[in-house]
Amino acid sequence: TGQQHVEIRFGDDSAIIWQGSIALAPLASEGTMTLQNLALDQARKYLDGVIDLQSFAARLSVRTKYRVAETADGALAVELTDLETDLEDVSVTGFEPAEPILDIDAIRTRGGRVAYPEQRVDIGEIDISGLAVNLQLDAEGTPRILQLMAGRSRAEMDEMGAFVARRTLWPERREAVVAELQAHLDAG
């Protein structure tokens, strides 16, 4: 119990910094967490088998206030507030021979919030700078970027599309769609 401070620095100028309090019975912790300048090059391993990239590089910094608590029923409640993220120096290459697909100087978010078990994520403000995308059509007029997913069956592509629609598009558009339907219903 009481305020603690832990700082771990790595040779590549990255760091993990935690400051806060922790109690074990019941579990509770509150404070700030900083992940500073972490290289995401190894994330490419998780993308293999999904998309065929030649290289992926980026650096990530995250700063947030947090609160973790064990609820009366033994579940875990987590809240991140004042969440700030900096994804910098993003570079993605693909195809043979390798050519640039995506370069981004920085994607920054400010004022984010995450709450669990509420399953709520608010990004707050987002700023994207230095965006460069290389989108081309192949000889048949198909977006060349789709070649990065070569070998995927129609069913796998449909499943990925349905996942994106279910997890991203519908939650973002649900209120507007319901309002439009209600307006049509009211208009007869």
Secondary structure, DSSP 8 states (H G I E B T S, - for coil): ---EEEEEE-TTS-EEEEEEEEEETTEEEEEEEEEEEEE-GGGHHHHTTTS-EEEEEEEEEEEEEEEEEE-TTS-EEEEEEEEEEEEEEEEEEETTTTEEEEEEEEEEEEEEEEEETTTEEE--EEEEES-EE---B-TTS-BGGGGGGTT--HHHHHHHHHHHIIIIIHHHHHHHHHHHHHHHHHH-
